[in-house]
Amino acid sequence: MSDLPADSAAAKISAAGGQAAAAAEPLPGTLAAPPAVEFRHVWKVYGEGTARQGTALEDVSFTIPDLPKTGEISSFLGPSGCGKSTVLRLVAGLEPQHPPTRGSVHVLGRPVTGPGADRGMVFQDYTSFDNRTVLDNVVFGLECRGVSRRQRELEGLEWIARVGLDPRRDAAKYPHELSGGMRQRVAIARTLVLRPRIILMDEPFGALDPATRLDMQDLLVRLWREVEATVMFVTHSIEEAVYLGDRVFVMATTPGRIAEEIHLPAASAPARQTQAEPWFREQVTHLQQRLERIEAAAVAQ
C-alpha cells in the first residue's frame, strides 16, 4: 500500500496490452535501483513436447520497483488456474515451477537460481511443524542460520508479540492448540523474523473466517510498514486485493497472463472502515466486471 492519502490519490487504470507497465524512469543524474521483481517474457510450460503439454504462463512481463524504506504490496488476482501461485513460486525459486520454460525472473537485479534468504513465503496451508512449539517454529530459520539460542529466543518472543500473540501464554503451545488465525500469525512471524526483502504470500488468509481475515489484513499492513518490504500477495478476494494492493495485477487464464495492471490509492483506515468508502466500492466493482469478462472469454474458447 502506498503512502499517498486516499483523498489525494486517484486510481490510475492502464490497460497494458497483456503486459504490466515498466518502472518509472530515474531522475537525471541518478542510478536506477534494480527492481524488486522483474519478469521478462516468462513462459511456464509443463510436459513440453508431449501429449500432456500445458501452458501455465504465456509471455508474462511485469516490473515491481524496489522502494527502500517504503516497499509496496502488489496483489495478484484472477480465476483459478491463471498462474498466480506459479508466479510466486517462480520468484521463490521453488520447483517444479522454477525455472521458467522461457524468459527470465529477476529479484533485486539478479536472476533467480533457487530459494534465497532475500525471499520469504507464507502459504495458504498451515505449515507449522507439529512437534515444535510456537517459539521453536518462529525461530526455525534463525536456528538454521546458526543464531545462538539466547538470541533466537529474544527475537522469537519479540516477533510472537509483534504478530499479536501473547509470548507468556502462547510461546510454549503446539500448533494443534492454536486456531487457524493464530497458526497463520506464527507463519508470518517465522517469515518476518528473517527480515526478507521480498515477502511472498499465497492466499494466506483464504481459510479464515471473515472477521479474522479482516483482522489479519490489518495486521499485515501494520507489519509491512514496520519491515518496509516488497510484498506479493495472491488472493481470490477482490476486496482483499483492493485493500492491500498499491497495485493489482489482474490475471487471465488459458493460458495464464497479465491482463491488466491497476494502481490504487492507499487505504487510510482499517479494513472494515475502508470497505465502506466510495473509492473502494468503485474499484471492487470495476475489478468484478473485469474478472467476469475474463472468465466469460475463457469459457468461450
C-alpha positions as CSV (number, residue, x, y, z in Angstrom):
1,M,0.0,0.0,0.0
2,S,1.4,3.4,-0.9
3,D,1.9,6.3,1.4
4,L,-0.3,8.6,-0.6
5,P,-3.5,9.6,1.3
6,A,-6.7,8.2,-0.1
7,D,-8.3,11.6,-0.7
8,S,-5.4,12.8,-2.9
9,A,-4.6,9.6,-4.9
10,A,-6.8,8.9,-7.9
11,A,-6.9,5.4,-9.1
12,K,-4.9,5.1,-12.3
13,I,-6.0,2.3,-14.6
14,S,-3.9,1.4,-17.6
15,A,-4.5,-1.5,-20.0
16,A,-1.1,-2.9,-20.8
17,G,-1.9,-4.9,-23.8
18,G,-1.4,-8.1,-21.8
19,Q,1.8,-6.8,-20.1
20,A,2.3,-4.6,-17.0
21,A,3.9,-1.2,-17.2
22,A,7.6,-0.7,-16.7
23,A,9.1,1.0,-13.7
24,A,9.3,4.8,-13.7
25,E,12.4,6.5,-15.2
26,P,15.1,7.5,-12.7
27,L,15.8,11.2,-12.1
28,P,18.5,12.7,-14.4
29,G,22.0,12.1,-12.9
30,T,20.9,9.2,-10.7
31,L,21.4,5.5,-11.0
32,A,18.3,3.4,-11.2
33,A,17.9,0.9,-8.4
34,P,17.2,-2.6,-9.8
35,P,13.5,-3.6,-9.5
36,A,12.5,-5.7,-6.6
37,V,11.0,-8.2,-9.0
38,E,11.1,-8.3,-12.8
39,F,9.6,-10.9,-15.2
40,R,10.9,-10.8,-18.7
41,H,8.7,-12.6,-21.2
42,V,8.2,-15.6,-18.9
43,W,6.6,-18.8,-20.1
44,K,6.0,-21.9,-18.0
45,V,5.0,-25.0,-20.0
46,Y,4.6,-28.4,-18.3
47,G,5.2,-31.5,-20.3
48,E,6.5,-29.5,-23.3
49,G,6.6,-31.6,-26.4
50,T,4.4,-34.3,-25.0
51,A,0.7,-35.1,-25.4
52,R,0.1,-33.7,-21.9
53,Q,1.7,-30.3,-22.7
54,G,0.0,-27.5,-20.8
55,T,0.9,-23.8,-20.7
56,A,0.6,-22.3,-17.2
57,L,2.1,-18.8,-18.1
58,E,2.4,-17.2,-21.5
59,D,4.8,-14.3,-22.2
60,V,4.4,-12.7,-18.8
61,S,6.3,-9.4,-18.2
62,F,5.9,-7.0,-15.3
63,T,8.1,-4.9,-13.0
64,I,7.7,-4.2,-9.3
65,P,10.0,-1.4,-8.2
66,D,12.2,-1.6,-5.1
67,L,11.2,1.2,-2.8
68,P,13.8,1.4,0.0
69,K,12.3,2.4,3.4
70,T,8.8,2.1,2.0
71,G,8.2,-1.0,0.0
72,E,4.8,-1.8,-1.5
73,I,2.2,-4.5,-1.7
74,S,1.2,-6.0,-5.1
75,S,-1.9,-8.1,-5.3
76,F,-2.3,-10.8,-7.9
77,L,-6.0,-11.5,-8.7
78,G,-7.6,-13.8,-11.1
79,P,-9.6,-17.0,-11.6
80,S,-8.4,-20.4,-10.6
81,G,-5.7,-21.8,-12.9
82,C,-4.5,-18.4,-14.2
83,G,-1.0,-19.0,-12.8
84,K,-1.0,-16.7,-9.7
85,S,0.7,-19.3,-7.5
86,T,3.1,-20.1,-10.3
87,V,4.3,-16.5,-10.4
88,L,5.0,-16.6,-6.7
89,R,6.8,-19.9,-6.8
90,L,9.0,-18.7,-9.7
91,V,10.0,-15.7,-7.6
92,A,10.7,-18.0,-4.7
93,G,12.7,-20.4,-6.9
94,L,10.6,-23.4,-5.9
95,E,10.4,-26.5,-8.1
96,P,8.6,-27.6,-10.2
97,Q,7.5,-24.1,-11.2
98,H,11.2,-23.0,-11.2
99,P,12.9,-22.5,-13.6
100,P,10.7,-20.9,-16.3
101,T,10.5,-22.6,-19.6
102,R,11.4,-19.4,-21.4
103,G,12.2,-15.9,-20.3
104,S,13.8,-14.8,-17.0
105,V,12.8,-13.9,-13.5
106,H,15.0,-11.3,-11.6
107,V,14.9,-10.3,-7.9
108,L,16.8,-7.2,-6.9
109,G,18.6,-7.2,-10.2
110,R,19.8,-10.8,-10.0
111,P,18.4,-13.9,-11.9
112,V,16.5,-16.3,-9.6
113,T,18.5,-19.5,-9.4
114,G,16.7,-21.1,-6.5
115,P,15.4,-20.2,-3.0
116,G,17.2,-17.4,-1.2
117,A,17.3,-15.6,2.2
118,D,16.1,-12.4,0.5
119,R,12.7,-14.0,-0.1
120,G,10.2,-15.5,2.4
121,M,7.0,-17.3,1.7
122,V,3.7,-17.7,3.6
123,F,1.4,-20.4,2.3
124,Q,-2.3,-20.9,2.5
125,D,-1.9,-24.2,4.3
126,Y,-0.8,-24.1,7.9
127,T,2.8,-25.0,7.6
128,S,3.9,-25.2,11.2
129,F,6.0,-28.1,12.5
130,D,3.6,-30.1,14.7
131,N,6.3,-31.3,17.0
132,R,7.7,-27.8,17.7
133,T,6.3,-25.1,20.0
134,V,5.2,-21.7,18.7
135,L,8.6,-20.3,19.8
136,D,10.5,-23.1,18.1
137,N,8.5,-22.7,15.0
138,V,9.1,-19.0,14.8
139,V,12.9,-19.3,15.3
140,F,13.4,-22.3,13.0
141,G,15.0,-20.2,10.3
142,L,17.3,-18.5,12.8
143,E,18.3,-21.9,14.1
144,C,19.2,-23.0,10.6
145,R,21.4,-19.9,10.3
146,G,23.3,-20.8,13.5
147,V,22.0,-17.9,15.6
148,S,22.6,-18.5,19.3
149,R,19.8,-20.0,21.4
150,R,19.6,-16.9,23.6
151,Q,19.4,-14.6,20.6
152,R,16.8,-16.8,18.9
153,E,14.6,-16.7,22.0
154,L,14.8,-12.9,22.3
155,E,14.0,-12.4,18.6
156,G,11.3,-15.1,18.6
157,L,9.5,-13.7,21.6
158,E,9.6,-10.2,20.1
159,W,8.0,-11.4,16.9
160,I,5.4,-13.5,18.7
161,A,4.3,-10.3,20.3
162,R,4.5,-8.3,17.1
163,V,2.0,-10.6,15.3
164,G,-0.5,-10.2,18.1
165,L,0.2,-13.3,20.2
166,D,1.0,-13.4,23.9
167,P,4.6,-14.6,24.4
168,R,3.9,-15.7,28.0
169,R,0.7,-17.6,27.1
170,D,1.4,-18.8,23.6
171,A,5.1,-19.4,23.1
172,A,5.1,-22.9,24.6
173,K,2.0,-24.0,22.9
174,Y,2.0,-26.5,20.0
175,P,0.2,-25.9,16.6
176,H,-2.7,-28.2,17.4
177,E,-3.6,-25.9,20.4
178,L,-3.9,-22.9,18.1
179,S,-6.8,-21.5,16.0
180,G,-6.3,-21.1,12.2
181,G,-5.7,-17.3,12.6
182,M,-3.1,-17.9,15.4
183,R,-1.3,-20.5,13.2
184,Q,-1.1,-18.0,10.4
185,R,0.3,-15.4,12.8
186,V,3.0,-18.0,13.7
187,A,3.7,-18.5,10.0
188,I,4.0,-14.8,9.4
189,A,6.3,-14.4,12.4
190,R,8.5,-17.3,11.2
191,T,8.9,-15.5,7.8
192,L,9.4,-11.9,9.0
193,V,11.9,-12.8,11.8
194,L,14.4,-13.4,9.0
195,R,13.7,-9.9,7.5
196,P,13.4,-10.9,3.9
197,R,13.4,-8.1,1.3
198,I,10.6,-9.9,-0.7
199,I,7.6,-11.4,1.1
200,L,5.5,-13.9,-0.9
201,M,2.0,-14.7,0.3
202,D,-0.1,-17.3,-1.4
203,E,-3.7,-16.9,-0.2
204,P,-2.6,-16.9,3.4
205,F,-6.0,-15.8,4.8
206,G,-8.2,-17.8,2.4
207,A,-9.2,-20.4,5.0
208,L,-10.0,-17.9,7.8
209,D,-13.5,-16.8,8.8
210,P,-14.4,-13.3,7.5
211,A,-13.8,-11.4,10.8
212,T,-10.4,-13.0,11.4
213,R,-9.5,-12.4,7.8
214,L,-10.1,-8.6,8.2
215,D,-8.0,-8.6,11.4
216,M,-5.2,-10.4,9.6
217,Q,-5.3,-7.9,6.7
218,D,-4.8,-5.0,9.2
219,L,-2.0,-6.9,10.9
220,L,-0.2,-7.4,7.5
221,V,-0.4,-3.7,6.7
222,R,1.0,-2.8,10.1
223,L,3.8,-5.3,9.9
224,W,4.6,-4.3,6.3
225,R,5.0,-0.7,7.3
226,E,7.4,-1.8,10.0
227,V,9.6,-4.1,7.9
228,E,9.4,-1.9,4.7
229,A,9.5,-4.9,2.4
230,T,8.1,-5.7,-1.0
231,V,5.0,-7.9,-0.7
232,M,3.5,-10.1,-3.5
233,F,0.1,-11.2,-2.3
234,V,-2.1,-13.8,-4.2
235,T,-5.8,-13.8,-3.4
236,H,-9.2,-14.8,-4.9
237,S,-10.9,-12.0,-2.9
238,I,-11.4,-8.8,-4.8
239,E,-11.9,-6.8,-1.6
240,E,-8.7,-8.1,-0.2
241,A,-6.8,-7.3,-3.4
242,V,-8.0,-3.7,-3.4
243,Y,-7.5,-3.1,0.3
244,L,-3.9,-4.5,0.4
245,G,-2.6,-3.6,-3.0
246,D,-0.7,-0.5,-4.1
247,R,-1.2,-2.2,-7.5
248,V,-3.3,-5.1,-8.6
249,F,-2.2,-7.4,-11.4
250,V,-5.3,-8.9,-12.9
251,M,-4.6,-12.3,-14.5
252,A,-6.4,-14.1,-17.2
253,T,-6.4,-17.9,-17.8
254,T,-6.0,-20.4,-20.6
255,P,-3.1,-19.6,-20.6
256,G,-2.1,-17.5,-17.6
257,R,-1.1,-14.0,-18.4
258,I,-1.3,-10.4,-17.1
259,A,-4.4,-8.8,-18.4
260,E,-4.3,-5.5,-16.6
261,E,-2.3,-3.6,-14.0
262,I,-4.2,-1.2,-11.8
263,H,-2.6,1.4,-9.5
264,L,-4.7,2.1,-6.4
265,P,-4.9,4.9,-3.8
266,A,-3.8,4.0,-0.3
267,A,-6.3,2.8,2.3
268,S,-6.0,5.2,5.2
269,A,-8.2,3.3,7.6
270,P,-8.7,-0.3,8.9
271,A,-10.2,-2.8,6.5
272,R,-13.7,-2.7,8.0
273,Q,-13.9,1.1,7.6
274,T,-12.2,1.2,4.2
275,Q,-14.7,-1.2,2.7
276,A,-17.4,1.4,3.1
277,E,-15.5,4.2,1.3
278,P,-16.8,5.1,-2.2
279,W,-13.4,4.8,-4.0
280,F,-13.1,1.3,-2.5
281,R,-16.5,0.1,-3.8
282,E,-15.8,1.7,-7.2
283,Q,-12.6,-0.3,-7.6
284,V,-14.2,-3.5,-6.4
285,T,-17.0,-3.1,-8.9
286,H,-14.5,-2.4,-11.7
287,L,-12.5,-5.5,-10.9
288,Q,-15.5,-7.7,-10.6
289,Q,-16.7,-6.7,-14.0
290,R,-13.2,-7.2,-15.4
291,L,-12.9,-10.7,-14.0
292,E,-16.4,-11.6,-15.3
293,R,-15.3,-10.6,-18.8
294,I,-12.1,-12.7,-18.4
295,E,-13.9,-15.7,-17.2
296,A,-16.6,-15.4,-20.0
297,A,-13.8,-15.2,-22.6
298,A,-12.1,-18.3,-21.2
299,V,-15.4,-20.3,-21.3
300,A,-16.0,-19.2,-24.9
301,Q,-12.6,-20.5,-26.1
